[in-house]
């Protein structure tokens, strides 16, 4: 018998394959495809290759697909002409085809609505003349690049989010996700290092949630009461893995409460490693604490199912994967969280979910950076 299997015997994955419902959304299992920027949508338009890419995951038992970051209608929203948008006529037609392909395969799909804020560099395409925007015009390192957003400019950005949400519903998407993580625009309002405002959009931790709250409310108004709104947030930033919005559970609860009141249905809690505790006093991860504090369903994410030297120099082979999967299942069975988002493992292997379901662990394809070069 394989020694790795002796160390980490297969744990039942049946809990992963039970249905989940919220609002008008029912998915056949607890597996979510995490949003991952791909850059294969020339001029912002997702083509037939993008539709086929998402369909392959739906065919292979992924319950809910969260698309790659999809740009709202603002000139400084993105940094690449190959990132998809959710406002141009051709892009909307492209997304309609994607939705149809996923639904035909029995899956569900929501777009992630995205504005990169100050993570954009001056001169970036597709709109090189558009300056980066943010609450205070500051980068993560504290460099001032542009002027702080005025309240009228903030209102226009919020309107763009709401229009994207409305477009998503009209196209037949099953909900939306707002990207409020990783140091992008919404997160820049949350974080004191990038939000130095002293008006109603800054000055205190609660005031720094106002932009997100108003965005959520505008989207809720645009889509109605039963259309799910997922909100993705993180403590860490793309340039600072040690960053913390909240250093205690009490502060995290205070930050999340206004978002719940505004209309969030599900929190997507982004961590780099799902098994790491968020605070010292408990083994709960960020998704576990968020569910405990808000009572809302949560999605956990972070190195789920990875094999190989991807995170923290882990050794290759099924031992690492099996230990990760076993711990994941134990936490899911305890209802620490409700859904499980899979990123790189699913990016490289469209059949990851069916292989996990059918105990075909030896057939899993290890992730390597080469997977980013094509739409597998």
Secondary structure in CASP SS format (residue, H / E / C, confidence):
PFRMAT SS
TARGET T0000
AUTHOR 0000-0000-0000
METHOD secondary structure of the structure
MODEL  1
X C 1.00
X C 1.00
X H 1.00
X H 1.00
X H 1.00
X H 1.00
X H 1.00
X C 1.00
X C 1.00
X C 1.00
X C 1.00
X C 1.00
X C 1.00
X H 1.00
X H 1.00
X H 1.00
X H 1.00
X C 1.00
X C 1.00
X E 1.00
X E 1.00
X E 1.00
X C 1.00
X C 1.00
X E 1.00
X E 1.00
X E 1.00
X C 1.00
X C 1.00
X C 1.00
X E 1.00
X E 1.00
X E 1.00
X C 1.00
X C 1.00
X C 1.00
X C 1.00
X C 1.00
X C 1.00
X C 1.00
X C 1.00
X H 1.00
X H 1.00
X H 1.00
X C 1.00
X C 1.00
X C 1.00
X H 1.00
X H 1.00
X H 1.00
X H 1.00
X H 1.00
X H 1.00
X H 1.00
X H 1.00
X H 1.00
X H 1.00
X H 1.00
X H 1.00
X C 1.00
X C 1.00
X C 1.00
X C 1.00
X E 1.00
X E 1.00
X E 1.00
X E 1.00
X E 1.00
X E 1.00
X E 1.00
X E 1.00
X C 1.00
X C 1.00
X C 1.00
X C 1.00
X C 1.00
X C 1.00
X C 1.00
X C 1.00
X C 1.00
X C 1.00
X C 1.00
X C 1.00
X C 1.00
X E 1.00
X C 1.00
X C 1.00
X C 1.00
X H 1.00
X H 1.00
X H 1.00
X H 1.00
X H 1.00
X H 1.00
X H 1.00
X H 1.00
X H 1.00
X H 1.00
X H 1.00
X H 1.00
X H 1.00
X H 1.00
X H 1.00
X H 1.00
X C 1.00
X C 1.00
X C 1.00
X E 1.00
X E 1.00
X E 1.00
X E 1.00
X E 1.00
X E 1.00
X E 1.00
X C 1.00
X C 1.00
X H 1.00
X H 1.00
X H 1.00
X C 1.00
X C 1.00
X C 1.00
X C 1.00
X C 1.00
X C 1.00
X C 1.00
X C 1.00
X C 1.00
X C 1.00
X C 1.00
X C 1.00
X C 1.00
X C 1.00
X C 1.00
X C 1.00
X C 1.00
X C 1.00
X E 1.00
X C 1.00
X C 1.00
X C 1.00
X C 1.00
X C 1.00
X E 1.00
X C 1.00
X C 1.00
X C 1.00
X C 1.00
X C 1.00
X C 1.00
X H 1.00
X H 1.00
X H 1.00
X H 1.00
X H 1.00
X H 1.00
X H 1.00
X H 1.00
X H 1.00
X H 1.00
X H 1.00
X H 1.00
X H 1.00
X H 1.00
X H 1.00
X H 1.00
X H 1.00
X H 1.00
X H 1.00
X H 1.00
X H 1.00
X C 1.00
X C 1.00
X C 1.00
X C 1.00
X E 1.00
X E 1.00
X E 1.00
X E 1.00
X E 1.00
X E 1.00
X E 1.00
X C 1.00
X C 1.00
X H 1.00
X H 1.00
X H 1.00
X H 1.00
X H 1.00
X H 1.00
X C 1.00
X C 1.00
X C 1.00
X C 1.00
X C 1.00
X C 1.00
X C 1.00
X C 1.00
X C 1.00
X C 1.00
X C 1.00
X C 1.00
X C 1.00
X C 1.00
X C 1.00
X C 1.00
X H 1.00
X H 1.00
X H 1.00
X H 1.00
X H 1.00
X H 1.00
X H 1.00
X H 1.00
X H 1.00
X H 1.00
X H 1.00
X H 1.00
X H 1.00
X H 1.00
X H 1.00
X H 1.00
X H 1.00
X C 1.00
X C 1.00
X C 1.00
X C 1.00
X C 1.00
X E 1.00
X E 1.00
X E 1.00
X E 1.00
X E 1.00
X E 1.00
X E 1.00
X E 1.00
X E 1.00
X C 1.00
X C 1.00
X E 1.00
X C 1.00
X C 1.00
X C 1.00
X C 1.00
X C 1.00
X C 1.00
X C 1.00
X C 1.00
X H 1.00
X H 1.00
X H 1.00
X H 1.00
X H 1.00
X H 1.00
X H 1.00
X H 1.00
X H 1.00
X H 1.00
X H 1.00
X H 1.00
X H 1.00
X H 1.00
X C 1.00
X C 1.00
X C 1.00
X E 1.00
X E 1.00
X E 1.00
X E 1.00
X E 1.00
X C 1.00
X C 1.00
X C 1.00
X C 1.00
X C 1.00
X C 1.00
X C 1.00
X C 1.00
X C 1.00
X C 1.00
X C 1.00
X C 1.00
X C 1.00
X C 1.00
X C 1.00
X H 1.00
X H 1.00
X H 1.00
X H 1.00
X H 1.00
X H 1.00
X H 1.00
X H 1.00
X H 1.00
X C 1.00
X C 1.00
X E 1.00
X E 1.00
X E 1.00
X E 1.00
X E 1.00
X C 1.00
X C 1.00
X C 1.00
X C 1.00
X C 1.00
X C 1.00
X C 1.00
X C 1.00
X C 1.00
X C 1.00
X C 1.00
X C 1.00
X C 1.00
X C 1.00
X C 1.00
X C 1.00
X H 1.00
X H 1.00
X H 1.00
X H 1.00
X H 1.00
X H 1.00
X H 1.00
X H 1.00
X H 1.00
X H 1.00
X H 1.00
X H 1.00
X H 1.00
X H 1.00
X H 1.00
X H 1.00
X C 1.00
X C 1.00
X C 1.00
X C 1.00
X C 1.00
X E 1.00
X E 1.00
X E 1.00
X E 1.00
X C 1.00
X H 1.00
X H 1.00
X H 1.00
X H 1.00
X H 1.00
X C 1.00
X C 1.00
X C 1.00
X H 1.00
X H 1.00
X H 1.00
X H 1.00
X H 1.00
X H 1.00
X C 1.00
X C 1.00
X C 1.00
X H 1.00
X H 1.00
X H 1.00
X C 1.00
X C 1.00
X C 1.00
X C 1.00
X C 1.00
X H 1.00
X H 1.00
X H 1.00
X H 1.00
X H 1.00
X C 1.00
X C 1.00
X C 1.00
END
